[in-house]
Amino acid sequence: MPSLYGMEVIVSPLVTDTQKLKFNAAFLGESTRTIDEFNRWLLERFGTKPTYLVLFNQKIVTNERGLAALRNATNGQL
């Protein structure tokens, strides 16, 4: 298992990427068709980012894309 600063990195297909930008429907009180369409446009325009779950027991859970990003950030030392 790879580790980062002593924390074990676990790759799980259950962890999904999150949308980079998303309009919060709570701002207007409810979700509308316009907000949904705007969020779809934001997803197409700006895409997603990897999700990292940092657990209290010194573990990081992410998906394959997140592991690749961590390897890139550490110059392949992960």
KEDOFI-289670 format. One record per residue (C-alpha): x, y, z. Coordinates in steps of 0.25 Angstrom, whole numbers, padded with zeros to 4 digits, always signed. Last residue first. Layout:
BEGIN
XYZ
...
***
This chain:
BEGIN
+0016+0032-0014
+0030+0037-0018
+0025+0040-0032
+0028+0055-0032
+0019+0057-0019
+0008+0065-0026
+0008+0055-0038
+0007+0043-0029
-0004+0050-0021
-0012+0053-0034
-0010+0039-0039
-0016+0034-0026
-0028+0044-0027
-0031+0039-0041
-0030+0024-0036
-0040+0027-0025
-0038+0033-0011
-0037+0028+0004
-0026+0034+0012
-0022+0027+0025
-0016+0032+0038
-0027+0026+0047
-0035+0039+0048
-0039+0038+0033
-0035+0047+0022
-0045+0045+0010
-0040+0051-0003
-0048+0054-0014
-0043+0057-0028
-0047+0069-0036
-0058+0070-0046
-0061+0078-0059
-0060+0093-0061
-0069+0095-0074
-0077+0083-0074
-0080+0083-0059
-0083+0097-0059
-0093+0095-0070
-0099+0084-0063
-0100+0093-0051
-0107+0104-0059
-0117+0094-0064
-0120+0090-0050
-0121+0104-0045
-0130+0108-0057
-0139+0096-0054
-0141+0100-0040
-0135+0096-0027
-0141+0102-0014
-0138+0113-0004
-0131+0123-0013
-0117+0121-0007
-0121+0107-0003
-0119+0104-0018
-0104+0104-0016
-0098+0107-0030
-0087+0096-0033
-0073+0098-0036
-0062+0087-0036
-0072+0076-0037
-0067+0064-0028
-0060+0051-0032
-0065+0038-0027
-0060+0029-0015
-0067+0016-0017
-0056+0011-0026
-0046+0011-0014
-0031+0013-0014
-0026+0013+0000
-0014+0023+0004
-0007+0019+0017
-0003+0032+0025
+0012+0032+0029
+0015+0045+0021
+0008+0039+0009
+0007+0024+0008
+0005+0014-0003
+0000+0000+0000
***
